[in-house]
Amino acid sequence: MVERKLLILYGSQTGTAQDTAERIGREAKRRHFQCRVEALDSYEVANLINEPLVVFVCATTGQGDPPDNMKMFWRFLFRKNLPPSSLCQMDYAVLGLGDSSYPKFNFVAKKLHKRVLQLGGNPLLPVALGDDQHDLGPDAVVDPWLLALWDKILTLYPLPPGLEIISPDVCLPPKYTLHYLAEDSSHHDGGLLQPPAPRAVPSELHPFAAQVVSNQRVTAESHFQDVRLIEFDVTGSGITFSAGDVVMIQPQNCPEDVQQFCQLLCLDPDRRFVLKPTEPGTSLPALLPQPCTIRYLVTHYLDISCVPRRSFFELLSYFSTNELEREKLQEFSSAQGQEELYSYCNRPRRTTLEALWDFPHTTCAIPPDYLLELIPRIRPRAFSIASSTLAHPDRIQILMAVVRYKTRLSKPRRGLCSTWLASLDPEQGDVRVPLWVKKGGMKFPADPDIPVIMIGPGTGVAPFRAVIQERVAQGRRGNCLFFGCRQKSKDFYCQAEWEELVTKGFLTLFTAFSRDQEEKVYVQHRIQENRRLVWELLSRGNAHVYLAG
């Protein structure tokens, strides 16, 4: 009997590819496969030569780049010295998730499919190209492709005699079980919030708890948008960065939402538990301490403010004791119900917490064991670093717009991370934020004589503030900035700083204040007006041009 072993590897930036990979994992379990679902960079890539059956699910980010959690795998796979027959024992399929409004649509999936083929892999199906732009989202491609994939796989690896596919009406066992500890252990979250001082350079698994030094509003009080310049102290963290790099921040849910969630699900926030995997070989979530309190889990891990995905409603439907609610949940998780789900969830940006309110009978029946499968983890947010170490040693500054907007729902939508950061007041004592730094996509010229033209409307000016500070500290002069905002008096960020540099001859500044006159004026108008200077810098000075939005 052939061993029925399936490996599902994903590369995911925002969580969609991971969600899809886990869906395929559940479908594999229903077909009695021994199945593992792992991020590509968590997988020991040298073992790939022994895998009989692999499904790759990968997103494409930026300009055709692989997601962060598959970058090492990507480098390994494209090594020139890999023998062309390395993967000749492998049956494989590639599912891509992309957005056709970008020129390099599903570039990573196409390239991966071709490379595994070059290395001798045997493709079960042509590469699937899921598209965010489709009315029904990527599922329009994913659903039929998966049906074809299972047909193909079950032909090669038929069900063992006497076994049938587990019906979709049956709920699969949870990935983890939650074991509550005795009440008398009266630990609170205090100790959990302070991660041990990391020995290595801070990273996603070991962030640095940076102290907030200042949190200053840089737009006029009368301006519709609240924009902050926030400074963090990273003394002793071992963090180094240069202009163009990005700081990753791990946000948390607000206490009111945490309390509401616990009440809805009848959970005691102070109960302590340990997690145990249901199947041997399943690793525990890396970012959760053991033991852990319910409050810590809901505050720091479960993304209760994200817009729920189709898989959320599918799992929820199994717990429903109320027929009306169950029917609605089943409709939202069916292929036919995707338009309905889109207008319920995605269009108004309804949160997971709000969706739970709408299904009260089901919500109070959710077994805690399923929480980690039902709700994804909170993802870190990326911000351009807006300062240079040469000007501000041991500090990181960011320029952040607080996300707040209206949809048809009565309550305004708020960005999780920006709302949390804006609420932090360093005057109230020692306020800390978990962060680490990542290389950015912008590289600035090493040659001091090369001029730099920067176009940074709004908060897009953040990385340019870092590079201007860096270049000024090095005595470099050819800095040309086009900045745009609505009104000079309301959202001209860092005005005094720019004007001082202009006076000292370090900066050439062109501003476009779109609402300060009858006709709207934007940065592109200023570029056009100054085309001779721009052309001079490009043709004679070999200038580099940078644009950030």
Salt bridges, closest charged atoms under 4 A:
GLU22 OE2 - LYS175 NZ 3.92
GLU27 OE2 - ARG23 NE 3.28
GLU38 OE2 - ARG36 NH2 2.75
ASP68 OD1 - LYS71 NZ 3.07
ASP68 OD2 - LYS438 NZ 2.68
ASP139 OD1 - ARG23 NH1 3.75
ASP139 OD2 - ARG310 NH1 2.80
ASP143 OD1 - ARG23 NH2 2.80
ASP143 OD2 - ARG310 NH1 3.14
GLU183 OE2 - ARG271 NE 3.45
GLU204 OE2 - ARG377 NH2 3.03
GLU221 OE1 - ARG217 NH1 3.89
ASP226 OD1 - ARG217 NH1 3.92
ASP226 OD1 - ARG228 NE 2.76
GLU231 OE1 - ARG395 NE 3.80
ASP233 OD1 - ARG395 NH1 3.19
ASP245 OD2 - LYS439 NZ 2.77
ASP270 OD1 - HIS188 ND1 3.73
ASP270 OD1 - ARG295 NH2 2.59
GLU325 OE2 - HIS361 ND1 2.82
GLU331 OE1 - LYS328 NZ 3.31
GLU340 OE2 - LYS328 NZ 3.01
GLU354 OE1 - ARG413 NH1 2.70
ASP358 OD2 - ARG350 NH1 3.37
ASP430 OD1 - ARG432 NE 3.16
ASP491 OD2 - HIS223 NE2 3.55
GLU497 OE1 - ARG465 NE 3.05
GLU500 OE2 - LYS504 NZ 2.82
GLU529 OE2 - ARG526 NH1 3.03
GLU536 OE2 - ARG540 NH1 3.21
